[in-house]
Amino acid sequence: MPFAMLLLGVFIYEHSRGLLIFLWLTLFLHQANDVMKKQMALKENRRCSALLALIWLLGVQVWAVYTLVTPENTPDAAAAAAAAAA
């Protein structure tokens, strides 16, 4: 059992960025889906500004994930660049 806990701890440490991004996107997209459903159900009273803001926020999320996940920003790339410079 202690070995399995050690493996779990190492897995969480190594993949913490990916796990946090997954959690962040899951929560954000669930909330965005609720807002979209509510706005679409209003028919005549729907607010285009709310839908445009939601689309803009989705774009910001795509940009943020892209900047967090690019190879230049990963810890492995930083270590490889430091090793290459030495």
N, CA and C of each residue as an Amber inpcrd file, in Angstrom:
protein
   258
   0.8060000  -1.2060000   0.0000000   0.0000000   0.0000000   0.0000000
   0.8540000   1.2790000   0.0000000   1.9370000   1.3530000   0.7730000
   2.7590000   2.5660000   0.7380000   3.3580000   2.8190000  -0.6450000
   3.7010000   1.7380000  -1.3650000   4.2590000   1.9000000  -2.7010000
   3.2230000   2.5020000  -3.6560000   1.9710000   2.0610000  -3.5370000
   0.9080000   2.6040000  -4.3890000   0.6690000   4.0770000  -4.0760000
   0.7500000   4.4390000  -2.8080000   0.5870000   5.8480000  -2.4340000
   1.7390000   6.6890000  -2.9810000   2.9400000   6.1250000  -2.9610000
   4.0990000   6.8180000  -3.5280000   3.9230000   7.0220000  -5.0290000
   3.4590000   5.9880000  -5.7150000   3.2080000   6.1140000  -7.1590000
   2.1280000   7.1540000  -7.4350000   1.0830000   7.1720000  -6.6370000
   0.0230000   8.1540000  -6.8010000   0.5550000   9.5650000  -6.5800000
   1.3780000   9.7400000  -5.5500000   1.9670000  11.0510000  -5.2890000
   2.8520000  11.5300000  -6.4290000   3.6610000  10.6340000  -6.9750000
   4.5290000  10.9960000  -8.1000000   3.6800000  11.3320000  -9.3230000
   2.6290000  10.5570000  -9.5720000   1.7530000  10.8220000 -10.7160000
   1.1210000  12.2050000 -10.5990000   0.6080000  12.5280000  -9.4250000
  -0.0280000  13.8390000  -9.2210000   0.9950000  14.9570000  -9.3800000
   2.2000000  14.7590000  -8.8550000   3.2450000  15.7770000  -8.9870000
   3.6450000  15.9900000 -10.4440000   3.8410000  14.9040000 -11.1700000
   4.2880000  15.0030000 -12.5630000   3.2060000  15.5830000 -13.4810000
   1.9580000  15.3070000 -13.1860000   0.8660000  15.7120000 -14.0630000
  -0.0030000  16.8000000 -13.4530000   0.5100000  17.5290000 -12.4860000
  -0.3140000  18.5160000 -11.7820000  -0.8210000  19.6070000 -12.7180000
   0.0060000  20.0830000 -13.6330000  -0.4370000  21.1250000 -14.5650000
  -1.5900000  20.6240000 -15.4280000  -1.4590000  19.4290000 -15.9600000
  -2.5320000  18.8640000 -16.7890000  -3.8040000  18.6220000 -16.0070000
  -3.6600000  18.1410000 -14.7700000  -4.8430000  17.9120000 -13.9390000
  -5.5460000  19.2210000 -13.6010000  -4.7770000  20.2660000 -13.3070000
  -5.3810000  21.5700000 -13.0030000  -6.0680000  22.1670000 -14.2320000
  -5.4530000  22.0270000 -15.3970000  -6.0750000  22.5290000 -16.6250000
  -7.3620000  21.7640000 -16.9080000  -7.3330000  20.4520000 -16.7030000
  -8.5370000  19.6490000 -16.9060000  -9.6620000  20.0970000 -15.9830000
  -9.3460000  20.2900000 -14.7020000 -10.3500000  20.7310000 -13.7340000
 -10.8770000  22.1160000 -14.0900000  -9.9780000  23.0340000 -14.4240000
 -10.3430000  24.4000000 -14.7890000 -11.2790000  24.3950000 -16.0010000
 -10.9250000  23.6690000 -17.0630000 -11.7590000  23.6510000 -18.2620000
 -13.0870000  22.9500000 -18.0150000 -13.0810000  21.9010000 -17.2110000
 -14.3320000  21.2090000 -16.8980000 -15.3040000  22.1520000 -16.1980000
 -14.8140000  22.8590000 -15.1860000 -15.6780000  23.7910000 -14.4590000
 -16.1370000  24.9370000 -15.3570000 -15.2330000  25.5040000 -16.1280000
 -15.5860000  26.6300000 -16.9870000 -16.5900000  26.2240000 -18.0650000
 -16.3530000  25.0980000 -18.7230000 -17.2520000  24.6820000 -19.8020000
 -18.6160000  24.2630000 -19.2670000 -18.6680000  23.7030000 -18.0660000
 -19.9640000  23.3810000 -17.4590000 -20.7600000  24.6590000 -17.2030000
 -20.0960000  25.6760000 -16.6690000 -20.7610000  26.9560000 -16.4050000
 -21.1650000  27.6250000 -17.7250000 -20.2980000  27.5770000 -18.7260000
 -20.6120000  28.1760000 -20.0280000 -21.8050000  27.4760000 -20.6690000
 -21.9000000  26.1740000 -20.5090000 -23.0220000  25.4240000 -21.0500000
 -24.3270000  25.8430000 -20.3760000 -24.3030000  26.0450000 -19.0640000
 -25.4990000  26.4960000 -18.3500000 -25.9480000  27.8760000 -18.8370000
 -24.9920000  28.7930000 -18.9920000 -25.3300000  30.1430000 -19.4690000
 -25.9120000  30.0660000 -20.8760000 -25.3090000  29.2640000 -21.7300000
 -25.7930000  29.1380000 -23.1100000 -27.2040000  28.5620000 -23.1380000
 -27.4770000  27.5500000 -22.3380000 -28.8210000  26.9630000 -22.2910000
 -29.8500000  27.9810000 -21.8180000 -29.5060000  28.7440000 -20.7720000
 -30.4460000  29.7320000 -20.2470000 -30.7250000  30.8230000 -21.2660000
 -29.7040000  31.2780000 -21.9640000 -29.8910000  32.3390000 -22.9610000
 -30.6930000  31.8260000 -24.1620000 -30.4540000  30.6040000 -24.5720000
 -31.1830000  30.0540000 -25.7170000 -32.6450000  29.7870000 -25.3670000
 -32.9370000  29.5120000 -24.1000000 -34.3110000  29.2350000 -23.6860000
 -35.1480000  30.5140000 -23.6320000 -34.5050000  31.6680000 -23.5800000
 -35.2520000  32.9290000 -23.4500000 -35.9110000  33.3740000 -24.7530000
 -35.4630000  32.8790000 -25.8790000 -35.9670000  33.2190000 -27.2190000
 -36.0050000  34.7260000 -27.4510000 -37.1390000  35.4010000 -27.2490000
 -37.2290000  36.8310000 -27.5670000 -36.4040000  37.6940000 -26.6190000
 -36.2330000  37.2650000 -25.3950000 -35.5450000  38.0840000 -24.3960000
 -34.0580000  37.7670000 -24.2660000 -33.5210000  36.9620000 -25.1730000
 -32.1110000  36.6080000 -25.0220000 -31.2310000  37.8170000 -25.2640000
 -30.1280000  37.8530000 -24.5470000 -29.2030000  38.9810000 -24.6310000
 -28.0040000  38.5900000 -25.4860000 -27.8550000  39.2560000 -26.5960000
 -26.7230000  38.9680000 -27.4760000 -25.4070000  39.3350000 -26.8050000
 -25.4290000  40.3370000 -25.9390000 -24.1920000  40.7290000 -25.2630000
 -23.6800000  39.5980000 -24.3580000 -24.5800000  38.8780000 -23.7170000
 -24.1640000  37.7580000 -22.8670000 -23.5630000  36.6400000 -23.7140000
 -24.1630000  36.3850000 -24.8630000 -23.6340000  35.3420000 -25.7340000
 -22.2930000  35.7490000 -26.3320000 -22.1470000  37.0150000 -26.7140000
 -20.8710000  37.4860000 -27.2480000 -19.7880000  37.4550000 -26.1680000
 -20.1360000  37.8080000 -24.9550000 -19.1680000  37.7410000 -23.8560000
 -18.7410000  36.2930000 -23.6070000 -19.6820000  35.3820000 -23.7100000
 -19.3630000  33.9700000 -23.5220000 -18.4260000  33.4740000 -24.6140000
 -18.6880000  33.8650000 -25.8490000 -17.8100000  33.4730000 -26.9570000
 -16.4220000  34.0600000 -26.7690000 -16.3480000  35.3290000 -26.3190000
 -15.0470000  35.9490000 -26.0700000 -14.3000000  35.2080000 -24.9620000
 -15.0030000  34.8560000 -23.8840000 -14.3670000  34.1230000 -22.7870000
 -13.8960000  32.7360000 -23.2250000 -14.6390000  32.0910000 -24.1000000
 -14.1910000  30.8020000 -24.6280000 -12.8960000  30.9700000 -25.4200000
 -12.8130000  32.0520000 -26.1940000 -11.5800000  32.3350000 -26.9190000
 -10.4080000  32.5910000 -25.9880000 -10.6610000  33.3080000 -24.9080000
  -9.6110000  33.5640000 -23.9140000  -9.1510000  32.2430000 -23.2910000
 -10.0730000  31.3340000 -23.0410000  -9.7060000  30.0360000 -22.4730000
  -8.8150000  29.2560000 -23.4390000  -9.1580000  29.2830000 -24.7170000
  -8.3390000  28.5890000 -25.7190000  -6.9360000  29.1830000 -25.7380000
  -6.8380000  30.5130000 -25.7300000  -5.5330000  31.1680000 -25.7260000
  -4.7440000  30.8110000 -24.4610000  -5.4040000  30.8280000 -23.3030000
  -4.7260000  30.5380000 -22.0430000  -4.2010000  29.1060000 -22.0080000
  -5.0090000  28.1700000 -22.4700000  -4.5590000  26.7800000 -22.4860000
  -3.3940000  26.6230000 -23.4620000  -3.4740000  27.2720000 -24.6000000
  -2.3890000  27.1880000 -25.5740000  -1.0870000  27.7220000 -24.9910000
  -1.1500000  28.8240000 -24.2800000   0.0730000  29.3810000 -23.7100000
   0.5910000  28.5490000 -22.5510000  -0.2890000  27.8640000 -21.8200000
   0.1590000  27.0310000 -20.7060000   0.7360000  25.6970000 -21.1620000
   0.2800000  25.2000000 -22.2980000   0.6430000  23.8570000 -22.7100000
   1.7260000  23.8410000 -23.7870000   2.0970000  24.9790000 -24.3370000
   3.1290000  24.9790000 -25.3770000   4.4240000  24.4110000 -24.8200000
   5.1950000  23.7460000 -25.6410000   6.4210000  23.0990000 -25.1600000
   7.4180000  24.0630000 -24.5110000   7.4220000  25.3290000 -24.8780000
   8.3600000  26.2750000 -24.2810000   8.0680000  26.5220000 -22.8100000
   6.8210000  26.3110000 -22.3880000   6.4200000  26.6110000 -21.0130000
   6.4050000  25.3980000 -20.0960000   6.7450000  24.2340000 -20.6070000
   6.7150000  23.0430000 -19.7610000   8.0200000  22.9180000 -18.9800000
   7.9830000  22.3030000 -17.8070000   9.2070000  22.1430000 -17.0100000
  10.2830000  21.3270000 -17.7320000   9.8660000  20.3250000 -18.5310000
  10.8420000  19.5070000 -19.2510000  11.6040000  20.3430000 -20.2660000
  10.9270000  21.2550000 -20.9390000  11.5880000  22.1030000 -21.9310000
  12.5760000  23.0510000 -21.2520000  12.2290000  23.5510000 -20.0870000
  13.1370000  24.4320000 -19.3630000  14.3830000  23.6690000 -18.9290000
  14.2160000  22.4570000 -18.4600000  15.3640000  21.6540000 -18.0440000
  16.2370000  21.2810000 -19.2440000  15.5920000  20.9700000 -20.3660000
  16.3510000  20.6290000 -21.5730000  17.1220000  21.8530000 -22.0750000
  16.5170000  23.0290000 -22.0260000  17.1980000  24.2400000 -22.4730000
  18.3780000  24.5680000 -21.5630000  18.2080000  24.3480000 -20.2670000
  19.3110000  24.5960000 -19.3280000  20.4470000  23.6100000 -19.5570000
  20.1120000  22.3570000 -19.8420000  21.1300000  21.3590000 -20.0890000
  21.8720000  21.6480000 -21.4020000  21.1470000  22.1260000 -22.4020000
  21.7640000  22.4280000 -23.6990000  22.6780000  23.6400000 -23.5830000
  22.3180000  24.5920000 -22.7220000  23.1350000  25.7870000 -22.5620000
  24.4150000  25.5050000 -21.7840000  24.4030000  24.4470000 -20.9820000
  25.5890000  24.1490000 -20.1460000  26.6690000  23.4200000 -20.9030000
